[in-house]
Amino acid sequence: MSAGPGDTVLASFAAHLRAGVRDRDMVGRFGGEEFVVVFPATTIEGAYDVLSRLRASWQTSSPVADHVQCGARRAERARRG
Protein backbone atom coordinates (compact mmCIF):
# COMPACT_ATOMS: atom_id res chain seq x y z
CA MET A 1 0.00 0.00 0.00
CA SER A 2 1.44 3.38 -0.96
CA ALA A 3 1.12 6.61 1.00
CA GLY A 4 -1.54 9.04 -0.12
CA PRO A 5 -0.80 12.59 -1.22
CA GLY A 6 -1.54 13.96 2.25
CA ASP A 7 1.01 11.62 3.85
CA THR A 8 3.56 12.64 1.25
CA VAL A 9 3.03 16.33 2.05
CA LEU A 10 3.33 15.68 5.80
CA ALA A 11 6.56 13.70 5.33
CA SER A 12 7.95 16.43 3.09
CA PHE A 13 7.04 19.12 5.62
CA ALA A 14 8.67 17.14 8.46
CA ALA A 15 11.85 16.82 6.39
CA HIS A 16 11.73 20.57 5.68
CA LEU A 17 11.50 21.30 9.41
CA ARG A 18 14.34 18.92 10.32
CA ALA A 19 16.58 20.42 7.64
CA GLY A 20 15.97 23.94 8.94
CA VAL A 21 16.78 23.50 12.63
CA ARG A 22 19.90 22.73 14.65
CA ASP A 23 20.93 19.19 15.51
CA ARG A 24 19.93 19.71 19.15
CA ASP A 25 16.42 20.93 18.26
CA MET A 26 13.65 18.33 18.20
CA VAL A 27 10.93 17.99 15.56
CA GLY A 28 7.91 15.78 16.03
CA ARG A 29 4.43 15.24 14.71
CA PHE A 30 1.82 16.25 17.27
CA GLY A 31 -1.60 15.13 16.13
CA GLY A 32 -2.82 14.61 12.61
CA GLU A 33 -1.48 17.65 10.82
CA GLU A 34 0.35 19.45 13.61
CA PHE A 35 4.04 19.48 14.42
CA VAL A 36 6.02 20.60 17.42
CA VAL A 37 9.59 21.89 17.38
CA VAL A 38 11.53 22.10 20.64
CA PHE A 39 14.32 24.68 20.71
CA PRO A 40 16.40 24.10 23.88
CA ALA A 41 18.15 27.16 25.32
CA THR A 42 16.44 29.50 22.84
CA THR A 43 14.46 32.65 23.49
CA ILE A 44 10.84 32.85 22.39
CA GLU A 45 11.88 35.50 19.88
CA GLY A 46 14.63 33.26 18.48
CA ALA A 47 12.23 30.33 18.15
CA TYR A 48 9.63 32.48 16.40
CA ASP A 49 12.27 33.84 14.01
CA VAL A 50 13.27 30.30 13.01
CA LEU A 51 9.63 29.23 12.58
CA SER A 52 8.88 32.31 10.48
CA ARG A 53 11.88 31.60 8.25
CA LEU A 54 10.82 27.96 7.86
CA ARG A 55 7.27 28.97 7.03
CA ALA A 56 8.44 31.50 4.42
CA SER A 57 10.75 28.98 2.76
CA TRP A 58 7.95 26.37 2.73
CA GLN A 59 5.63 28.88 1.05
CA THR A 60 8.03 29.21 -1.86
CA SER A 61 8.39 25.46 -2.31
CA SER A 62 4.96 23.92 -1.67
CA PRO A 63 1.61 24.13 -3.44
CA VAL A 64 -0.22 23.86 -0.08
CA ALA A 65 1.82 26.51 1.71
CA ASP A 66 -1.06 28.85 2.45
CA HIS A 67 -2.41 26.25 4.89
CA VAL A 68 0.63 26.48 7.19
CA GLN A 69 0.42 28.46 10.40
CA CYS A 70 3.05 28.77 13.09
CA GLY A 71 3.20 29.97 16.64
CA ALA A 72 5.68 29.87 19.49
CA ARG A 73 5.12 29.17 23.17
CA ARG A 74 7.54 29.04 26.04
CA ALA A 75 7.66 25.99 28.27
CA GLU A 76 9.58 25.65 31.49
CA ARG A 77 10.49 22.65 33.58
CA ALA A 78 8.39 22.11 36.64
CA ARG A 79 10.28 22.99 39.80
CA ARG A 80 10.42 20.46 42.55
CA GLY A 81 9.72 21.90 45.95
C-alpha positions in Angstrom: 0.0 0.0 0.0 1.4 3.4 -1.0 1.1 6.6 1.0 -1.5 9.0 -0.1 -0.8 12.6 -1.2 -1.5 14.0 2.3 1.0 11.6 3.8 3.6 12.6 1.2 3.0 16.3 2.0 3.3 15.7 5.8 6.6 13.7 5.3 7.9 16.4 3.1 7.0 19.1 5.6 8.7 17.1 8.5 11.9 16.8 6.4 11.7 20.6 5.7 11.5 21.3 9.4 14.3 18.9 10.3 16.6 20.4 7.6 16.0 23.9 8.9 16.8 23.5 12.6 19.9 22.7 14.6 20.9 19.2 15.5 19.9 19.7 19.1 16.4 20.9 18.3 13.7 18.3 18.2 10.9 18.0 15.6 7.9 15.8 16.0 4.4 15.2 14.7 1.8 16.2 17.3 -1.6 15.1 16.1 -2.8 14.6 12.6 -1.5 17.7 10.8 0.4 19.4 13.6 4.0 19.5 14.4 6.0 20.6 17.4 9.6 21.9 17.4 11.5 22.1 20.6 14.3 24.7 20.7 16.4 24.1 23.9 18.2 27.2 25.3 16.4 29.5 22.8 14.5 32.6 23.5 10.8 32.8 22.4 11.9 35.5 19.9 14.6 33.3 18.5 12.2 30.3 18.1 9.6 32.5 16.4 12.3 33.8 14.0 13.3 30.3 13.0 9.6 29.2 12.6 8.9 32.3 10.5 11.9 31.6 8.2 10.8 28.0 7.9 7.3 29.0 7.0 8.4 31.5 4.4 10.8 29.0 2.8 7.9 26.4 2.7 5.6 28.9 1.1 8.0 29.2 -1.9 8.4 25.5 -2.3 5.0 23.9 -1.7 1.6 24.1 -3.4 -0.2 23.9 -0.1 1.8 26.5 1.7 -1.1 28.9 2.4 -2.4 26.2 4.9 0.6 26.5 7.2 0.4 28.5 10.4 3.1 28.8 13.1 3.2 30.0 16.6 5.7 29.9 19.5 5.1 29.2 23.2 7.5 29.0 26.0 7.7 26.0 28.3 9.6 25.6 31.5 10.5 22.7 33.6 8.4 22.1 36.6 10.3 23.0 39.8 10.4 20.5 42.5 9.7 21.9 45.9 
